[in-house]
Amino acid sequence: MDTHPDSLTIRTPVRVPVGDGHIFRFGLIASIDGENVEVDLGSDGTVAATRDTVRRL
C-alpha cells in the first residue's frame, strides 16, 4: 500500500477510516481540496477525511 499522501489523485482507490477510526471503508477519491479529501463510497455516499488518514490501495 502506498501511504505517500502526494500520490493521491482523483479516482484513486483508497482506504479511509470512518467513525472512531477503527472501521475502514474503501472508495475512490472524489475531490481534493488542499489537505482535505472527499472519498466516494459508492451507494453509501461520501466521507470527508484529511490526506494523512487516507491510504492508497
N, C-alpha and C positions, 0 to 999 in steps of 0.2 A: 504494500500500500504506500503510495506517495503522499507523505504528510507535509510537503513543502507548500505553504499557502499561496505562493506566487504562481504555482502551476494550475490554479483554479481558473476555469473559463466557463462561459455559458454552455449549458448542455453537458457538463462534465458529470459523470456518475459519482456520487458521494455518499458517505455515511454521516449522519448528523444526530447528535443527542437530542432527545426531547424530554419534557417534564423535568424531573430532578437530575437528569444526566445519566441515569443507569439504564435507560432504554434507548436503543438506537434504531433509526429508520433509514431507509435507503431511498434515494431520489436523484433528480437531476437539478443542477443549478439553473434557476430561472432568471435571476438578476444578481448583479454585484454592484454595490454602491460603497466604495471605499473599503472599510473593514467589515461592512455588513453584507451578508449573503442571504438570498431567499432561495429555498430549496423546494422544488415541486415534488410532492409525494404521490402524484397521480390522483386517484379518486379521493384520497384523504386530504386534499388541499395543499397548502404550502406551510412552511415553517421558516421563521427568521432565525438566523444564527450569526455568529461572528466568524471571520476567517480562521481563527485559531482553534475553533471547536469542530470545524468541518474537515473530514478526512476523505481524500480522493480514493476511489476503489481501483 
